[in-house]
Amino acid sequence: MVQLTIDIPEDIQKVIESHSNIDWETIAQQSLLDYARRLARVEALLEKSEFTDEDAVEFDKRFKAGLAKHYRS
């Protein structure tokens, strides 16, 4: 297994240190694994997608215009 070192803010470190009974290493490993699996699923879906960057820009414009119209009225 590969070892990973991360920097965390001091306030989070204090919380971790105050709960030494919790297996933080396992929590971090599981969180990274879950995130990597979700990312892999998204990438697999995107490989099959015919939705282009131009489609995304057009969708964004229409969506924002619809929101603006909704909240102005």
Buried (B, 14 or more C-beta within 10 A) or exposed (E): EEEEEEEEEEEEEEEBEEEEEEEEEEEBEEEEEEEEEEEEEEEEEEEEEEEEEEEEEEEEEEEEEEEEEEEEE
